[in-house]
Amino acid sequence: MGELIDIRTLFVNSSFISLLFALGLLLFARYHPSFKGINLIGVALLINFFSLMFSGAQQIFPDAITIVLANSTIYLSFYLILLGFSRFLSVPLKAANWLSICVFFIMLVLILHFTYKQYNVNARIIIVSCTGIMQLILISTVLLKGNERFGSSCSKVLSGICILAATYFAFRLLVVSQSDSLDFFMNAGLVHSLVLMVYQVLVVSFSFSIVWMTTTYLELNLRLQASLDPLTQVYNRRALDEIVADNDVSSKLNQMPLSAIMLDIDYFKKLNDGHGHKAGDTVLQKLAAILTKNIREHDSVARYGGEEFIILLPNTNREQARNIAENLRIQLFDEHFSLDNGSDESLHISASFGVATREHEGENWENVFKRVDVALYKAKRTGRNRVESA
């Protein structure tokens, strides 16, 4: 059955598949330089092209090229793939990096030994299989620790493919350990021929996954940008509507209170007129940063318009919401707002706060926002820099 698959032909096919996807990834990396690590994976596949070509030329070129150099560069290509995904997904390698380097030198010594001192094809297959298993497990681990901005589905799929490939290498190792000694790798049989098809699957999977993950990242990034206010980088009104709808359903299902805080910077027009719109923008940006830093993890901040902001507070009753608003009021009033205009000038600002809680499950959120707006303007009319409840 092994004779149905010509190993030299598989080496040539596998090498050109690597070359094709290497060129594609290198071009992709050139036109998308913001994605780190793709160029390393492209270089890895390019090296893999030469490695497989060298391996397929056994008994045509010296063993130093077709065995020692070929196996060393195959290992190097997988190491670069590991580094590439590490940079691409922002996952530090730490100990895995040193482990890979140490294993490379051990492998090189053993390959030299079983090529020149004690010629043994079976031993070399076992060595390459063991290092392949290690590298695929390391790549799989990096993928599972990957950045969520690239999506988890693709990482899990590719990690699963790596584990399946490692399982096949383990099966190959088991087979060769129980087989008679081979005199020439090109006559090794079906199990060892299929390993080249596994390489092809890995090359295609790595390349396809890069496209999948970058597409996911760009899509998520576009969604995020569409939901953020460009100046303050908090949610905009469109995103607020979606967040309110989600929290409204959850609040009703779990019978939990839901509150909102609306705040407005006091005398903001005077600030703009006296210091310029750039200073006003700086104050808005720093105010948004203070709000984001001082709310709870499950709360949401949105710019409602101009100098007005809304904070949505899930599972929060009126008294708790009022306390949160009071803490924010004090935090803002105690803050020094530098104007970033080259001078040492700084401002104290204050804000007025309105607080409202949904009175009952039947109340819609339009009415809640009307009440929180009324509470805010009550705070404005009664002296500013204060908190009022609806």
C-alpha positions, 0 to 999 in steps of 0.5 A: 500500500505504501508504494501507492504514495511516492514519497519524493513526489509528496516532498515536492508537492508539500514543498511547493504548497509551503512556498505558495502560502509563504509568499501569500503570508509575506505579501499579507504582512507587507501590506498589513504591518500593524499585525506582528508575527505574520512575517515570521510565519511566512519566513517559516513556511519559506524555510519549510519549502527548502527543508522539504526540497532538501529532504526529498533529495536524499541519495542525490545530495550529501547527508549533510544537506538532505538529513542534517540541514533538512531536519534542522531547518524543519525544526527552525521553521516550526520554531519561527511559527511558534514565535510568529503566533506568540507575537501575533497573539501577544503571548509571551513565550518565557520558558518555552523559548529557552526550551525550544532552543535547548531541544534544538541543540540536543536534536542536532547532536543526536541527528549528527550521531545517528547519521555519521557515527551510528547510521539509524533511520528509525532513531532519527524518525523517533527524534524528529517525531518527539521534537514535532510533538513538543513544538505542536503542543507549544504552538497549541498552548500559545493559541489557547492563550491568545488575545481575545481580539482575534476571536477564540473560535479560530484559535481553538480550531487551529489548536485542535488541528495541532493536537491531532497532528501531534497525536499522529506523530505520537502514533508514528513514533510508536509504530517505528519503535516496534518496526524493523530497522529501516535502511533508507527513509524513502522506503519507509512506507505509508505511515511515514509518507502520510506525515508529509500530508500532515505537514500540508494540512498544517501549512494550509491551516496556519495560513487560513487561520491567519486570515481568519483571525485578522478578519475577526480582529478587523471586524471586532475593531470596526464594531468597537469604533462604531460604538465609541465616541471618537473624542472621549473613547467611551460609548456613544448613544447608539451603543448606549441604546444597545447596552440599555436593551441588554441590561433591561432584559437581564434586570427583568429576568433576574428581578434586579434594580437598574439605575442611571446617573446623568451628569453635566459639567458646570459652566462648560460654555464659559470654559470653552469661551475662556480657554478655547475648544481645545481646552474643552476637549481636553477636559471632556477626555480627562473627565471620561477617563476619570469616570471609566476608572472610578466605576465598577466593572459591570457599569457602563459610561456613555457620552450622551451629548455635548458635556453630558454623560450617562452611567448605567448601573445594573443591579443597583438601587437608588441609594447605591446609585446616589452614593456612587454619584456622590463619590464621582462628584467629589472625585471630579471636584478634587481633580486638577485638569491641566489644559495641555497647552504648554502652560502650567495652568490647570482648572478645577471643574465641577459637575451636577448629577441626576440619579434615577432608578426604574420604579417597577418592571413596567416602566420603560427606559424613556421615562427613566431617562426623562426622570434622570434628566429632571433630577440633573436640572434640579441639581443645576437650579439648586446650586450645581456641583451636587447630586439630586435623585428623581 
